[in-house]
Every structure is written in C-alpha cells, then in structure tokens.
Amino acid sequence: MPQTIAARNISSRRSAHARLWILRRIRSSFTCEIGSVAVSNQDFGGYRETTLLKATTVHQEFRVLRRTLNVGVQKKFLLCNRCAGVEFPVVVKGLFRPHYVTWSEQLRIESHGPNYLANIVRIVTETGLRIYKELMPIRKENVDLANAVVWIPDSKKPNGIAEVPLTPLAIQAFRRQMAISGDGPFLVSK
C-alpha cells in the first residue's frame, strides 16, 4: 500500500510539473483559460518580446508549442491541440517554389486562359495529377466518368496502375475537355 501512495504522489508531482511547464511555454500576453487554470501575463513574470522576431524563431517556438500541446493531449491534460492542423511552408532550394493557390486565384487563371487550359488547371487542382507524367498521356478510354475514376497506366504504384477518384468539379472539367479534344485517343491534344 505505501508504494501505491508514493507512486501516486510522484505521478501527481509529474503532472503538476508538466502543467506548469506547458503554461510557461505558452508565454501569453493575454489572459486565457486552459483546463481549470487561468493563465495571465503575470504568471510569466511579465515576459514580453520587445524585439522583432525572425521567422525561424517563430517557427521553432510554434513547433515546440505544438509538441508540448500534443504531450498535454496524450497525458489527458488537454482535450485537443488547436495547433495540430497548422502546416508550415516548406523552404525548397532551386527553381521550385510551392505556392498554394486560393480559389479566387484559380478562377482568375481559368478565366484568362483558353478553355483547354482552364480544364487542365481544374483537373490538376482537383486530382493532383502530374502534368507531363500522368495528365498528358491519359487516353479517353482511361477515364470512367460514370464511376468517377481515372486510371493512370504508368504510375509510381507498385503494380504500375493508379486509380484516381474524381470530385464533381473534376468530372465537369473532364467532360468539357472530352468535348473539345476532338476524335483522337488522347484527352489532351499534344
């Protein structure tokens, strides 16, 4: 029996230490409530950043905060981690720079180009197909609009054939592209 009581005391000390550590890592400049504990600026000794922060500092601090909150969720101190869904932009050296196109930007691109280009933009954004490797060699026979599926015969899958599901917007774009592509076997004329 004494070992159980000692284990509970250690466990409660660890959880109290973990809660305090989580609260200190937040460094909030406003009052908020986490669980049943109210956190204010005074809890951190009035700490406040006065200099301009670098992006890498913010990125690192946010990663630490996200990891800390994940531990809090695992230990049942928190119900959920509000930071879990945040994606960080990736820094890539070279020519490729990732850019997330908003819906309004996509509509502007589609409206300023010819019909086939609008269809290609819509298909690529809805399905994620690679333009030269997967979209350009698609034959009309590989598109099954009734079942909302496209088969990619030369893919990176182990069996060599990928089955890509289609959204309703992608189905509309495939229908429009088939209507303007002519009598040839390919979906996009080369």
KOLPA-347645 format. One record per residue (C-alpha): y, z, x negated; residue in one letter. Coordinates in nm, 2 decimals. Layout:
BEGIN
Y/Z/X/A
...
//
This chain:
BEGIN
0.00/0.00/0.00/M
0.26/0.08/-0.28/P
0.20/-0.27/-0.43/Q
0.29/-0.44/-0.10/T
0.61/-0.24/-0.06/I
0.70/-0.32/-0.42/A
0.63/-0.69/-0.36/A
0.85/-0.69/-0.05/R
1.13/-0.52/-0.24/N
1.11/-0.79/-0.52/I
1.09/-1.06/-0.26/S
1.40/-0.93/-0.07/S
1.59/-0.89/-0.40/R
1.50/-1.25/-0.49/R
1.61/-1.38/-0.15/S
1.94/-1.19/-0.18/A
1.99/-1.32/-0.53/H
1.92/-1.68/-0.41/A
2.16/-1.64/-0.12/R
2.43/-1.52/-0.35/L
2.36/-1.80/-0.59/W
2.38/-2.06/-0.32/I
2.71/-1.91/-0.19/L
2.86/-1.91/-0.54/R
2.77/-2.28/-0.59/R
2.95/-2.39/-0.28/I
3.29/-2.29/-0.41/R
3.45/-2.35/-0.08/S
3.82/-2.34/-0.04/S
3.78/-2.27/0.34/F
3.61/-2.01/0.54/T
3.27/-2.12/0.68/C
2.96/-1.95/0.80/E
2.61/-2.00/0.65/I
2.34/-1.83/0.84/G
2.48/-1.49/0.93/S
2.70/-1.47/0.62/V
3.07/-1.56/0.63/A
3.20/-1.73/0.31/V
3.56/-1.73/0.22/S
3.77/-1.82/-0.09/N
3.78/-1.45/-0.19/Q
3.40/-1.44/-0.24/D
3.45/-1.67/-0.54/F
3.74/-1.48/-0.69/G
4.00/-1.73/-0.56/G
3.84/-2.01/-0.77/Y
4.00/-2.34/-0.71/R
4.01/-2.66/-0.91/E
4.36/-2.75/-1.02/T
4.30/-3.05/-1.24/T
4.19/-3.40/-1.14/L
3.81/-3.42/-1.13/L
3.61/-3.70/-1.28/K
3.37/-3.89/-1.06/A
3.08/-3.79/-1.28/T
3.17/-3.42/-1.24/T
3.18/-3.45/-0.86/V
2.85/-3.65/-0.86/H
2.68/-3.38/-1.07/Q
2.82/-3.09/-0.87/E
2.71/-3.26/-0.55/F
2.36/-3.32/-0.69/R
2.34/-2.95/-0.78/V
2.46/-2.85/-0.43/L
2.22/-3.09/-0.26/R
1.93/-2.95/-0.47/R
2.05/-2.59/-0.40/T
2.06/-2.65/-0.03/L
1.71/-2.81/-0.05/N
1.58/-2.49/-0.21/V
1.76/-2.29/0.06/G
1.58/-2.50/0.33/V
1.24/-2.46/0.16/Q
1.29/-2.09/0.13/K
1.39/-2.08/0.50/K
1.74/-1.95/0.43/F
1.89/-2.26/0.60/L
1.78/-2.48/0.89/L
1.88/-2.81/0.74/C
2.05/-2.97/0.44/N
2.36/-3.16/0.56/R
2.38/-3.32/0.21/C
2.03/-3.47/0.22/A
2.13/-3.81/0.37/G
2.40/-3.89/0.12/V
2.33/-4.19/-0.10/E
2.51/-4.22/-0.44/F
2.63/-4.56/-0.55/P
2.43/-4.70/-0.84/V
2.60/-4.79/-1.17/V
2.44/-5.11/-1.29/V
2.54/-5.28/-1.62/K
2.55/-5.66/-1.62/G
2.66/-5.91/-1.36/L
2.50/-5.75/-1.05/F
2.73/-5.50/-0.87/R
2.59/-5.36/-0.55/P
2.82/-5.38/-0.25/H
2.74/-5.26/0.09/Y
2.88/-5.50/0.34/V
3.02/-5.35/0.66/T
2.95/-5.51/1.00/W
3.31/-5.63/1.02/S
3.29/-5.79/0.67/E
2.97/-5.96/0.77/Q
3.12/-6.10/1.08/L
3.41/-6.23/0.89/R
3.18/-6.40/0.63/I
2.98/-6.55/0.91/E
3.28/-6.68/1.10/S
3.44/-6.86/0.80/H
3.13/-7.05/0.68/G
2.92/-7.33/0.83/P
2.65/-7.25/1.09/N
2.36/-7.26/0.84/Y
2.54/-7.01/0.61/L
2.61/-6.77/0.90/A
2.24/-6.79/0.99/N
2.13/-6.72/0.63/I
2.37/-6.43/0.60/V
2.24/-6.28/0.92/R
1.87/-6.33/0.82/I
1.92/-6.18/0.47/V
2.11/-5.88/0.60/T
1.86/-5.81/0.89/E
1.54/-5.87/0.70/T
1.62/-5.80/0.33/G
1.46/-6.13/0.21/L
1.53/-6.25/-0.14/R
1.73/-6.58/-0.10/I
1.57/-6.80/-0.36/Y
1.22/-6.65/-0.38/K
1.15/-6.58/-0.02/E
1.40/-6.73/0.22/L
1.44/-7.08/0.08/M
1.07/-7.17/0.06/P
1.00/-7.04/0.42/I
0.83/-7.31/0.63/R
0.88/-7.32/1.01/K
0.51/-7.25/1.06/E
0.55/-6.91/0.89/N
0.80/-6.79/1.15/V
0.65/-6.63/1.46/D
0.94/-6.56/1.70/L
0.71/-6.46/1.99/A
0.57/-6.17/1.78/N
0.89/-6.11/1.58/A
0.73/-6.16/1.24/V
0.78/-6.38/0.94/V
0.51/-6.43/0.68/W
0.61/-6.47/0.32/I
0.33/-6.65/0.14/P
0.45/-6.59/-0.22/D
0.55/-6.23/-0.22/S
0.51/-5.93/-0.46/K
0.25/-5.77/-0.24/K
-0.10/-5.72/-0.39/P
-0.25/-5.98/-0.15/N
0.04/-6.22/-0.21/G
0.14/-6.24/0.16/I
0.41/-6.02/0.31/A
0.46/-5.97/0.68/E
0.83/-5.90/0.76/V
0.92/-5.77/1.11/P
1.23/-5.92/1.28/L
1.51/-5.75/1.46/T
1.66/-5.91/1.78/P
1.96/-6.02/1.57/L
1.73/-6.18/1.31/A
1.53/-6.36/1.59/I
1.85/-6.51/1.72/Q
1.95/-6.63/1.37/A
1.61/-6.78/1.31/F
1.63/-6.96/1.65/R
1.97/-7.10/1.56/R
1.85/-7.21/1.21/Q
1.55/-7.38/1.35/M
1.77/-7.57/1.60/A
2.00/-7.71/1.32/I
1.74/-7.75/1.04/S
1.60/-8.09/1.17/G
1.24/-8.22/1.17/D
1.15/-8.11/0.81/G
0.89/-7.84/0.74/P
1.13/-7.60/0.58/F
1.36/-7.36/0.76/L
1.65/-7.42/0.52/V
1.71/-7.78/0.40/S
1.73/-7.80/0.03/K
//
